[in-house]
């Protein structure tokens, strides 16, 4: 016991003495300019000669020998980027204990090879479906927020990127105003590309609708001079779906239904296609009950 106690006291006494020793740090780089992607570095490790107490070296030996190099202070000459020994030595000293001193270290200038990054704004493509209860409608279109995101990456990765899709999602039994979070399907192959968002919000409103039928005169366009076209019937019925308070305000004059005589090829039955050529865009559903009409020609 006396021998062990003496040895321990001797060991502790010696730890208080100052020593010098060599160490190798692994370098980790960060904070490079946003427009550049770090591809290659001239130095991944650095050898240093340190002076410290035995206690400090004992603790130092138990830690991960990694130091971080901040590239926000890079110098540039032409197309070359570099960091001087003085600049990175100061960074390394700041990460060491106050009781450790660097006596000597590599004096090589660090050089960096970057790849230029480009920034591109791309739309979000929806892969979202909804199923509504009977007699319910979606008020307008679903809104995706944000409807586009910013991507930053090498030109060879992002130049062909036309959109970023959402993951496939289906929502059922939606009622009233709704907001849903949906993840984006980010391309896994674009290893060096970053995206401003990985999730979007989907918003909309579902309401119970009413129906109203309006009778609108049929307008014939592009009729040759000296010819009269008479349709059977002379009016078309429009089916409108929306909130009841909106339907009450509708008038037949808010709409126009027409047929284009120039599209008639003169073959087979005298039938022309009908289309809605004027309507109120805010109405959720407007459609023709019959989209074709028979006609006869009469000379004036």
Secondary structure as GFF3:
##gff-version 3
##sequence-region A 1 300
A	DSSP	alpha_helix	2	15	.	.	.	ID=ss1
A	DSSP	beta_strand	18	30	.	.	.	ID=ss2
A	DSSP	beta_strand	36	41	.	.	.	ID=ss3
A	DSSP	beta_strand	45	53	.	.	.	ID=ss4
A	DSSP	alpha_helix	54	61	.	.	.	ID=ss5
A	DSSP	beta_strand	66	70	.	.	.	ID=ss6
A	DSSP	three_ten_helix	71	73	.	.	.	ID=ss7
A	DSSP	beta_strand	75	77	.	.	.	ID=ss8
A	DSSP	beta_strand	80	83	.	.	.	ID=ss9
A	DSSP	alpha_helix	85	94	.	.	.	ID=ss10
A	DSSP	beta_strand	101	105	.	.	.	ID=ss11
A	DSSP	beta_strand	110	125	.	.	.	ID=ss12
A	DSSP	beta_strand	128	131	.	.	.	ID=ss13
A	DSSP	beta_strand	136	138	.	.	.	ID=ss14
A	DSSP	beta_strand	143	145	.	.	.	ID=ss15
A	DSSP	beta_strand	148	154	.	.	.	ID=ss16
A	DSSP	alpha_helix	155	158	.	.	.	ID=ss17
A	DSSP	beta_strand	163	165	.	.	.	ID=ss18
A	DSSP	beta_strand	169	172	.	.	.	ID=ss19
A	DSSP	beta_strand	176	183	.	.	.	ID=ss20
A	DSSP	beta_strand	194	195	.	.	.	ID=ss21
A	DSSP	beta_strand	199	208	.	.	.	ID=ss22
A	DSSP	beta_strand	210	221	.	.	.	ID=ss23
A	DSSP	beta_strand	227	232	.	.	.	ID=ss24
A	DSSP	beta_strand	235	242	.	.	.	ID=ss25
A	DSSP	alpha_helix	244	247	.	.	.	ID=ss26
A	DSSP	three_ten_helix	252	254	.	.	.	ID=ss27
A	DSSP	beta_strand	256	260	.	.	.	ID=ss28
A	DSSP	three_ten_helix	261	263	.	.	.	ID=ss29
A	DSSP	beta_strand	271	273	.	.	.	ID=ss30
A	DSSP	beta_strand	275	278	.	.	.	ID=ss31
A	DSSP	beta_strand	285	288	.	.	.	ID=ss32
A	DSSP	beta_strand	292	299	.	.	.	ID=ss33
###
